[in-house]
Each structure stands twice: as C-alpha cells, then as structure tokens.
C-alpha cells in the first residue's frame, strides 16, 4: 500500500482494494493500514473469501473501516469453512456480505453467480473512487 499510493497515475486519495482468499485479508488489512498512515486514502475494499489468514481478525478490520466511513464488501461461499463465519460475523453500517452457493476466492467469479462479483466491484468503484 505504501508503494501503491506513490505509483505514477494513481490518485492517492482514491484507493480501492480488492483481493481473494489470503489476498482478501491483505486487501482489507492494507486498506486499514494505509488509512492509519494517511486518513481517507483507501475509500473501499471488496473481499472474496477472507478468513483471517494473516492473523488479524476480519471482524476487527471491518469495524475499524466502518468507523472511518469506508464501505466493505465480503463475498463468500455458503459452505466455506473459514470465509462464511468471518463474513457472517462482521457487521457495520457500510458493510455488505454476499453469500454464494459455493466456491472460494476466485471461484466466486464463475458465470451465473448473481450478483456478479466483478459487477459489484465496478459499482463500488463508481460509488467511491469516481472523481
């Protein structure tokens, strides 16, 4: 995240993160981290199948970002042993959990899943990162 905000062409005040599985945890943890460094930098995060894989409880990261006014989307498979409990336990005024019949991480991107995860990401970008 420290490097991402310095990349040429990146507006450091309009960062949105997204990731799958362990990358979902990195996505939300990175969003919270950069906002601790420079408040308001990360505007939203979309997480496909998070599960606290990096040792930080997902619920706590959601609470932190919700308190800062940052929308968090959690997408998970109904029977996913780690992700389903993490997504179901989290809450907040700007928190959205979306349950799918099955899959983990990038498997949630399969055709036929409704709502489409990439569509949700595009909507989130339009709502939070548009100029």
Secondary structure by P-SEA (a helix, b strand, c coil): cccccccccccccbbbbbbccaaaaaaaaaaaaaaaaccccccbbbbccccccccccaaaaaaaaaaabbbbbbbbccccccaaaaaaacccccbbbbbcccccccccccccccccaaaaaaaaaaacccc
